[in-house]
Amino acid sequence: MMDPALFPRGNVHIAAGMLAIQLQISAADALARLQAMAYTQRRRITHIAHDIITHHLTLDPDTDNS
């Protein structure tokens, strides 16, 4: 398995787009949510993006995960 830290940064935007659709929020809000998750979980944003793209992480629209 490839190290998510080596993922192209563009995958962060792909994950943000996936979140935007899933949560029915703007792309900017989805990116802000990704950044907040990375900060609060002390993980790289690329790792969180990888988890979203590979469907290892999904968010509930009614739950605040930031």
PyMOL CGO cylinders between C-alpha atoms (Angstrom):
from pymol import cmd
from pymol.cgo import CYLINDER

trace = [
    CYLINDER, 0.00, 0.00, 0.00, 1.24, 3.46, -0.89, 0.3, 1, 1, 1, 1, 1, 1,
    CYLINDER, 1.24, 3.46, -0.89, 1.97, 5.87, 1.96, 0.3, 1, 1, 1, 1, 1, 1,
    CYLINDER, 1.97, 5.87, 1.96, -0.89, 8.43, 1.95, 0.3, 1, 1, 1, 1, 1, 1,
    CYLINDER, -0.89, 8.43, 1.95, 1.63, 11.16, 2.74, 0.3, 1, 1, 1, 1, 1, 1,
    CYLINDER, 1.63, 11.16, 2.74, 2.97, 10.64, -0.77, 0.3, 1, 1, 1, 1, 1, 1,
    CYLINDER, 2.97, 10.64, -0.77, -0.45, 11.13, -2.36, 0.3, 1, 1, 1, 1, 1, 1,
    CYLINDER, -0.45, 11.13, -2.36, -0.61, 14.11, -4.66, 0.3, 1, 1, 1, 1, 1, 1,
    CYLINDER, -0.61, 14.11, -4.66, -2.07, 17.07, -2.83, 0.3, 1, 1, 1, 1, 1, 1,
    CYLINDER, -2.07, 17.07, -2.83, -4.81, 17.15, -5.48, 0.3, 1, 1, 1, 1, 1, 1,
    CYLINDER, -4.81, 17.15, -5.48, -6.35, 14.16, -3.75, 0.3, 1, 1, 1, 1, 1, 1,
    CYLINDER, -6.35, 14.16, -3.75, -7.19, 16.46, -0.85, 0.3, 1, 1, 1, 1, 1, 1,
    CYLINDER, -7.19, 16.46, -0.85, -9.42, 18.36, -3.25, 0.3, 1, 1, 1, 1, 1, 1,
    CYLINDER, -9.42, 18.36, -3.25, -10.93, 15.13, -4.55, 0.3, 1, 1, 1, 1, 1, 1,
    CYLINDER, -10.93, 15.13, -4.55, -11.74, 14.12, -0.97, 0.3, 1, 1, 1, 1, 1, 1,
    CYLINDER, -11.74, 14.12, -0.97, -13.19, 17.58, -0.30, 0.3, 1, 1, 1, 1, 1, 1,
    CYLINDER, -13.19, 17.58, -0.30, -15.41, 17.19, -3.35, 0.3, 1, 1, 1, 1, 1, 1,
    CYLINDER, -15.41, 17.19, -3.35, -16.56, 13.79, -2.16, 0.3, 1, 1, 1, 1, 1, 1,
    CYLINDER, -16.56, 13.79, -2.16, -17.36, 15.28, 1.26, 0.3, 1, 1, 1, 1, 1, 1,
    CYLINDER, -17.36, 15.28, 1.26, -19.17, 18.22, -0.30, 0.3, 1, 1, 1, 1, 1, 1,
    CYLINDER, -19.17, 18.22, -0.30, -21.48, 15.84, -2.16, 0.3, 1, 1, 1, 1, 1, 1,
    CYLINDER, -21.48, 15.84, -2.16, -21.91, 13.46, 0.77, 0.3, 1, 1, 1, 1, 1, 1,
    CYLINDER, -21.91, 13.46, 0.77, -22.64, 16.22, 3.30, 0.3, 1, 1, 1, 1, 1, 1,
    CYLINDER, -22.64, 16.22, 3.30, -24.38, 18.58, 0.85, 0.3, 1, 1, 1, 1, 1, 1,
    CYLINDER, -24.38, 18.58, 0.85, -22.07, 21.47, 1.73, 0.3, 1, 1, 1, 1, 1, 1,
    CYLINDER, -22.07, 21.47, 1.73, -19.88, 23.76, -0.35, 0.3, 1, 1, 1, 1, 1, 1,
    CYLINDER, -19.88, 23.76, -0.35, -16.44, 22.64, -1.49, 0.3, 1, 1, 1, 1, 1, 1,
    CYLINDER, -16.44, 22.64, -1.49, -14.87, 25.38, 0.64, 0.3, 1, 1, 1, 1, 1, 1,
    CYLINDER, -14.87, 25.38, 0.64, -16.73, 24.14, 3.73, 0.3, 1, 1, 1, 1, 1, 1,
    CYLINDER, -16.73, 24.14, 3.73, -15.70, 20.56, 2.97, 0.3, 1, 1, 1, 1, 1, 1,
    CYLINDER, -15.70, 20.56, 2.97, -12.04, 21.59, 2.68, 0.3, 1, 1, 1, 1, 1, 1,
    CYLINDER, -12.04, 21.59, 2.68, -12.33, 23.51, 5.96, 0.3, 1, 1, 1, 1, 1, 1,
    CYLINDER, -12.33, 23.51, 5.96, -13.80, 20.40, 7.58, 0.3, 1, 1, 1, 1, 1, 1,
    CYLINDER, -13.80, 20.40, 7.58, -10.89, 18.30, 6.27, 0.3, 1, 1, 1, 1, 1, 1,
    CYLINDER, -10.89, 18.30, 6.27, -8.41, 20.82, 7.67, 0.3, 1, 1, 1, 1, 1, 1,
    CYLINDER, -8.41, 20.82, 7.67, -10.18, 20.85, 11.04, 0.3, 1, 1, 1, 1, 1, 1,
    CYLINDER, -10.18, 20.85, 11.04, -10.19, 17.05, 11.16, 0.3, 1, 1, 1, 1, 1, 1,
    CYLINDER, -10.19, 17.05, 11.16, -6.48, 16.93, 10.37, 0.3, 1, 1, 1, 1, 1, 1,
    CYLINDER, -6.48, 16.93, 10.37, -5.75, 19.46, 13.10, 0.3, 1, 1, 1, 1, 1, 1,
    CYLINDER, -5.75, 19.46, 13.10, -7.92, 17.88, 15.81, 0.3, 1, 1, 1, 1, 1, 1,
    CYLINDER, -7.92, 17.88, 15.81, -6.77, 14.33, 15.02, 0.3, 1, 1, 1, 1, 1, 1,
    CYLINDER, -6.77, 14.33, 15.02, -3.14, 15.41, 14.64, 0.3, 1, 1, 1, 1, 1, 1,
    CYLINDER, -3.14, 15.41, 14.64, -2.94, 13.65, 11.28, 0.3, 1, 1, 1, 1, 1, 1,
    CYLINDER, -2.94, 13.65, 11.28, -1.79, 14.78, 7.86, 0.3, 1, 1, 1, 1, 1, 1,
    CYLINDER, -1.79, 14.78, 7.86, -4.61, 16.04, 5.69, 0.3, 1, 1, 1, 1, 1, 1,
    CYLINDER, -4.61, 16.04, 5.69, -3.37, 13.69, 2.96, 0.3, 1, 1, 1, 1, 1, 1,
    CYLINDER, -3.37, 13.69, 2.96, -3.97, 10.72, 5.30, 0.3, 1, 1, 1, 1, 1, 1,
    CYLINDER, -3.97, 10.72, 5.30, -7.53, 11.82, 5.99, 0.3, 1, 1, 1, 1, 1, 1,
    CYLINDER, -7.53, 11.82, 5.99, -8.08, 12.41, 2.26, 0.3, 1, 1, 1, 1, 1, 1,
    CYLINDER, -8.08, 12.41, 2.26, -6.80, 8.89, 1.57, 0.3, 1, 1, 1, 1, 1, 1,
    CYLINDER, -6.80, 8.89, 1.57, -9.25, 7.45, 4.11, 0.3, 1, 1, 1, 1, 1, 1,
    CYLINDER, -9.25, 7.45, 4.11, -12.13, 9.30, 2.47, 0.3, 1, 1, 1, 1, 1, 1,
    CYLINDER, -12.13, 9.30, 2.47, -11.16, 8.33, -1.08, 0.3, 1, 1, 1, 1, 1, 1,
    CYLINDER, -11.16, 8.33, -1.08, -10.77, 4.68, -0.11, 0.3, 1, 1, 1, 1, 1, 1,
    CYLINDER, -10.77, 4.68, -0.11, -14.06, 4.76, 1.84, 0.3, 1, 1, 1, 1, 1, 1,
    CYLINDER, -14.06, 4.76, 1.84, -12.41, 3.99, 5.17, 0.3, 1, 1, 1, 1, 1, 1,
    CYLINDER, -12.41, 3.99, 5.17, -13.87, 7.21, 6.55, 0.3, 1, 1, 1, 1, 1, 1,
    CYLINDER, -13.87, 7.21, 6.55, -17.37, 8.52, 6.00, 0.3, 1, 1, 1, 1, 1, 1,
    CYLINDER, -17.37, 8.52, 6.00, -19.05, 11.35, 7.82, 0.3, 1, 1, 1, 1, 1, 1,
    CYLINDER, -19.05, 11.35, 7.82, -22.63, 11.69, 8.95, 0.3, 1, 1, 1, 1, 1, 1,
    CYLINDER, -22.63, 11.69, 8.95, -24.18, 15.02, 7.87, 0.3, 1, 1, 1, 1, 1, 1,
    CYLINDER, -24.18, 15.02, 7.87, -25.87, 15.29, 11.29, 0.3, 1, 1, 1, 1, 1, 1,
    CYLINDER, -25.87, 15.29, 11.29, -22.64, 14.82, 13.22, 0.3, 1, 1, 1, 1, 1, 1,
    CYLINDER, -22.64, 14.82, 13.22, -20.09, 17.56, 13.71, 0.3, 1, 1, 1, 1, 1, 1,
    CYLINDER, -20.09, 17.56, 13.71, -16.73, 15.85, 13.24, 0.3, 1, 1, 1, 1, 1, 1,
    CYLINDER, -16.73, 15.85, 13.24, -14.61, 18.96, 13.22, 0.3, 1, 1, 1, 1, 1, 1,
]
cmd.load_cgo(trace, "trace")
